[in-house]
Structures are given as structure tokens and as C-alpha cells.
Amino acid sequence: MSLNDADLQNEFTPTYSLGHLTLLGCSIPELIYIASRTGYDAVSPRLITTGTGGEFSYSPIEKDIIQATRNALEITGVKVNDIELASISTKHDISSYEPVIELGANLGAKNLISSAWTSEKNDRNFIIDKFSSICEISKKYGLYVALEFPTFSRLTSLEEAVDIVRSSNQTNGGILIDTLYMHMSRVDSSELDDLPSEWFKFIQVCDVAPGIPDYHQGMIDIARHARLYLGEGCIDFADIMDRLPPVDFCIELPNKNRVAELGYEEHARRCLQSTKKTIASISDKLTTS
């Protein structure tokens, strides 16, 4: 990180968002109220459901849920950082996302997460086309589209995601770094060097135990049920942050054992406490280095 970048990092005050996957069984209004009570600045609701086990389901989103969400945001002052998940696959009609993208923008979201779930290795042009369409729809509503690369999805590396974003050439297209998938995909942090800073608006953070399963279901089980609080695992957050511009943080940290032991609210609180403690320690080191 250059001296100027370090100065920007020092001046920047990040927001902390509660990712819906952390408390996937919650309705959106409940997620907002828990975020407020536990000290978060924002939430990252899943407005486009995916059928993940345990997911609070509403498709399409009913008017009473939308109104309850608006009420919760107004009462608490909590913001919406990003919405998800605009999946790219042969099973999804991209145009069907527009009403939800418009809703997300009306709720105050500035970012939309997308990821690819096609099954053919020769479908690069298809993914580029669909990602471009998502960006074009989102641009009308002022949303930035962050492409994610879950290790068990179609795009399994930062390199592949970068190729799609570069090739789509959309001014509101970028990359979503999830620290879990950086680890699982064995991405070297140096791969972040020289990527456009405007590609990174926020990152998703969690920690994870050493070791990487060599089969998809093992990866999925960790991603959905066994992520760790920051500082409990092996991820080098300082190295990642040192290579990124100032970003906001979405805490995506599902852990079924911690939720069973602590409940939704205390788990959310500890997620935030561990993240702020880790980020503050890194910021102090950057200040003195």
C-alpha cells in the first residue's frame, strides 16, 4: 500500500453490514432489528432467494414484508449496503430480476451481488452476456454489481471473475471478495495488486479453520454452516486489506453451532465484535508502519 493509500485508509470510516446468510432463517425486518440492537450500520438482505436450506422464503416478496422492511429501516436508521443474489444460469431469466433490483434501490441499496452457476466450461460468452445484462439493468437504478466466485460455483477463482468483469466492460461492474473463497480457492493476495480500485466497494468477511475440503459438499458445508469469527482461523486479513482500497465490510458468517448455543442476536453481536477488533488492530498497524 502506498503512502497515499494508507492516508485514505486512515481517513475512511467503514460501515459494517450484517449479511443475511449469517442469520439465514430471519425475515428481512427481523434481520434489520437484530442488526440495530447489536450495533451494525447496515444489512445485506437476500431479496432474491436461492432455495438454500433454512432460508427464510418469500418469492415473490409480499407487500406486507416490503412495508415491514421499510418500517424497520425507518425506525432503526439501519441502511442497506447490498442485496443478493442475481444468479447467472440457464435456469434464470435475467429480466425477472429488475423489479427486485428496483426495490433494492428504493430501500437504499448501492450494491448487488451476482455469481455464476452454469455447468458448462465453454459458457464464458454466455456468462459475460448475462453479467453485462445484470449490470445494464442495475445501472438504471444506480446499483454497482459485484461478481463473486464461490469455490463450488462455475467461477472458482479470482482470475476467472476478473476475466468476466474485464470482458463485460461495464462501468458499474466489479468484484466481490469473500475471504472464505479467497482461502478455499487458494487465491494469493498478490492477485489483487493492480486491479482497478473502483471494482471494490465492499468485501465479505469471516474466518475459517486451516485445511480445504477436496469435494464440493465439504466446501458447501463450511460455507453455509461452519464459518468462524475473525481471529479464530487462519485467514491473513491484514494482507488482504493492505492490497485493497478502503472498503466497507459485510459480515457473512453462518455457524449453526454458534447460533444453536448463543441464539441469533448474540451470534450477530460476536460476529461484529470480532470483526471490529480485527480491523482496528490492522488499521493500527498500518498507521504505525
C-alpha positions in Angstrom: 0.0 0.0 0.0 1.3 3.4 -0.9 1.6 6.3 1.5 -1.4 8.0 -0.2 -3.5 4.8 0.1 -2.6 4.5 3.7 -3.8 8.0 4.3 -7.1 7.2 2.6 -7.4 4.1 4.7 -6.9 6.1 7.9 -9.4 8.8 6.9 -12.1 6.3 5.7 -14.6 5.1 8.2 -16.0 1.8 7.1 -19.6 0.6 7.6 -20.4 -2.8 8.9 -23.2 -4.8 7.4 -24.9 -7.9 8.7 -25.1 -10.5 5.8 -28.3 -12.4 5.5 -26.5 -15.7 5.2 -25.3 -15.2 8.8 -28.9 -15.4 10.0 -30.5 -17.0 7.0 -33.6 -18.1 8.8 -34.6 -14.5 9.7 -37.0 -12.4 7.8 -35.6 -9.2 6.4 -37.3 -7.0 9.1 -36.0 -9.3 11.8 -32.5 -9.1 10.3 -32.7 -5.3 10.4 -33.9 -5.1 14.1 -31.2 -7.6 15.2 -28.6 -5.5 13.3 -29.7 -2.4 15.0 -29.7 -3.9 18.5 -26.2 -5.4 18.0 -24.5 -2.3 16.6 -24.4 -2.7 12.8 -24.6 0.2 10.4 -26.3 -1.8 7.7 -27.8 -5.1 6.4 -27.3 -7.1 3.3 -30.6 -8.8 2.7 -31.3 -11.7 0.3 -34.1 -10.2 -1.8 -33.7 -12.9 -4.4 -34.0 -16.2 -2.7 -32.0 -19.2 -3.9 -33.6 -22.2 -2.2 -30.8 -22.7 0.2 -31.8 -25.0 3.1 -33.1 -23.0 6.1 -33.6 -19.8 4.0 -36.5 -17.6 5.0 -38.6 -17.9 1.9 -40.7 -15.3 0.1 -41.0 -15.4 -3.6 -42.2 -13.0 -4.8 -41.7 -10.7 -1.8 -45.1 -9.9 -0.4 -46.3 -6.3 0.1 -46.5 -6.7 3.9 -42.9 -7.9 4.1 -41.8 -4.9 2.0 -43.7 -2.5 4.2 -42.4 -4.1 7.4 -38.9 -3.7 5.9 -39.4 0.0 5.2 -40.7 0.5 8.7 -37.8 -1.3 10.3 -35.3 0.7 8.3 -37.0 4.0 9.2 -37.3 3.1 12.9 -33.8 1.8 13.4 -31.8 4.0 11.0 -30.0 0.9 9.7 -29.0 1.2 6.0 -29.0 -1.4 3.2 -25.5 -2.0 1.9 -26.1 -4.6 -0.8 -28.8 -7.1 -2.0 -28.4 -10.6 -3.4 -28.4 -12.8 -5.3 -28.6 -12.3 -9.0 -27.6 -15.8 -10.2 -26.4 -16.4 -13.7 -27.5 -19.8 -15.1 -29.6 -21.3 -17.8 -32.5 -21.6 -15.3 -32.7 -17.9 -14.5 -34.3 -15.1 -16.6 -32.2 -12.1 -16.0 -35.1 -9.7 -16.8 -37.0 -11.1 -13.9 -34.5 -9.5 -11.5 -35.4 -6.0 -12.5 -38.4 -5.5 -10.0 -36.2 -6.7 -7.2 -33.3 -4.5 -8.2 -35.6 -1.6 -8.3 -36.9 -2.5 -4.9 -33.4 -2.8 -3.5 -32.5 0.7 -4.9 -35.7 2.1 -3.3 -34.6 0.6 0.0 -31.3 2.4 -0.3 -29.0 -0.4 -1.6 -26.0 0.7 -3.6 -24.7 -2.8 -4.5 -25.9 -6.0 -6.0 -24.2 -9.4 -5.7 -24.0 -11.8 -8.7 -22.5 -15.2 -9.2 -22.5 -17.8 -12.0 -24.0 -21.3 -11.6 -23.8 -22.7 -15.1 -22.4 -26.2 -15.7 -20.5 -26.0 -18.9 -16.9 -24.9 -19.1 -17.4 -23.5 -22.6 -20.1 -21.0 -21.5 -17.8 -18.0 -20.9 -19.5 -15.8 -23.5 -22.9 -16.7 -22.0 -21.7 -15.6 -18.6 -20.3 -12.3 -20.0 -23.5 -11.6 -21.8 -25.7 -12.3 -18.7 -23.4 -10.4 -16.3 -23.5 -7.4 -18.8 -27.3 -7.5 -18.8 -27.4 -7.5 -15.0 -25.1 -4.5 -14.9 -27.2 -2.7 -17.5 -30.4 -3.2 -15.6 -28.7 -2.2 -12.3 -27.2 0.9 -13.8 -30.7 2.3 -14.3 -31.2 2.2 -10.6 -27.7 3.3 -9.5 -26.5 -0.1 -8.3 -23.0 -1.4 -8.6 -22.8 -5.1 -9.4 -20.2 -7.2 -7.6 -19.3 -10.6 -9.1 -18.5 -13.3 -6.6 -16.5 -16.5 -7.2 -17.7 -19.2 -4.7 -15.3 -22.0 -4.9 -18.1 -24.5 -5.7 -19.8 -22.3 -8.3 -18.9 -22.0 -12.0 -16.3 -19.3 -11.4 -13.9 -20.8 -8.9 -11.1 -18.2 -8.9 -10.4 -14.5 -8.8 -8.7 -14.9 -12.2 -12.0 -16.2 -13.8 -14.1 -13.5 -12.2 -11.7 -10.8 -13.4 -11.9 -12.1 -16.9 -15.7 -11.8 -16.9 -15.7 -8.3 -15.4 -13.0 -7.1 -17.8 -14.7 -8.6 -20.8 -18.1 -7.2 -20.0 -16.6 -3.7 -19.8 -19.4 -2.4 -17.7 -18.8 0.9 -15.7 -20.8 -0.5 -12.7 -19.3 -4.0 -12.7 -16.7 -5.2 -10.2 -15.5 -8.0 -8.0 -16.7 -9.2 -4.6 -14.0 -10.6 -2.3 -15.3 -13.1 0.2 -12.4 -14.0 2.5 -13.7 -17.6 2.7 -13.4 -18.1 -1.0 -10.1 -16.4 -1.2 -8.9 -19.2 1.1 -10.8 -22.1 -0.5 -9.7 -21.1 -4.0 -6.1 -20.7 -2.8 -6.0 -17.1 -4.2 -2.7 -15.4 -3.5 -3.4 -11.9 -2.1 -0.9 -10.5 -4.7 -3.5 -11.3 -7.4 -5.4 -8.2 -6.1 -2.5 -6.0 -7.0 -3.0 -3.7 -9.9 -6.8 -4.4 -10.2 -8.9 -1.3 -10.6 -9.7 0.2 -7.1 -13.2 1.1 -8.3 -14.0 -2.6 -8.6 -14.1 -3.0 -4.9 -16.9 -1.3 -2.9 -17.1 -3.8 0.0 -15.9 -7.2 1.0 -17.5 -10.1 2.8 -15.5 -11.3 5.8 -15.3 -14.4 8.0 -12.6 -16.7 9.2 -12.1 -20.4 8.7 -10.1 -23.3 10.1 -7.0 -24.4 8.2 -7.4 -27.0 5.5 -9.6 -27.1 2.4 -12.1 -29.9 1.6 -11.3 -31.6 -1.7 -15.0 -32.1 -2.6 -17.9 -29.6 -3.2 -20.2 -30.8 -0.4 -17.4 -30.3 2.1 -16.9 -26.8 0.9 -20.6 -26.0 0.9 -21.0 -27.3 4.5 -18.3 -25.0 5.7 -19.6 -22.0 3.7 -23.2 -22.4 5.0 -22.7 -23.8 8.5 -19.2 -23.5 9.9 -17.5 -20.1 9.3 -15.5 -18.7 12.2 -15.3 -15.4 14.0 -12.4 -13.2 12.8 -9.2 -14.2 14.7 -10.3 -17.8 15.3 -9.0 -19.2 12.0 -6.1 -18.9 9.5 -7.0 -16.0 7.2 -4.5 -13.2 6.9 -6.9 -10.2 6.8 -4.0 -7.7 7.1 -2.5 -8.9 3.8 -5.9 -8.7 2.0 -6.7 -5.3 3.3 -3.3 -3.9 2.5 -3.9 -4.7 -1.1 -7.4 -3.2 -1.4 -8.7 0.4 -1.4 -10.8 1.5 1.6 -13.9 -0.7 1.6 -17.0 -1.4 3.7 -17.4 -4.8 5.4 -20.3 -7.3 5.1 -20.0 -9.9 7.8 -21.2 -13.2 6.2 -20.6 -15.7 9.0 -23.1 -18.6 9.3 -22.3 -21.0 12.0 -25.1 -23.4 13.1 -23.4 -24.5 16.3 -22.9 -20.9 17.5 -26.4 -20.0 16.6 -27.7 -23.1 18.5 -25.6 -22.1 21.5 -26.0 -18.3 21.5 -29.1 -17.5 19.5 -29.3 -15.2 16.5 -28.7 -11.9 18.4 -25.7 -12.9 20.4 -24.1 -14.6 17.5 -24.6 -11.5 15.4 -23.1 -9.4 18.2 -20.0 -11.6 18.5 -19.6 -11.5 14.7 -19.4 -7.7 14.8 -17.2 -7.5 17.9 -14.6 -9.9 16.5 -14.6 -8.1 13.1 -14.2 -4.6 14.6 -11.4 -5.8 16.9 -9.5 -7.4 14.0 -10.0 -4.4 11.6 -9.0 -2.0 14.3 -5.8 -4.0 15.0 -4.9 -4.0 11.3 -5.6 -0.2 11.0 -3.3 0.5 13.9 -0.5 -1.5 12.3 -1.0 0.3 9.0 -0.9 3.7 10.8 2.4 2.9 12.5 4.1 1.1 9.6 
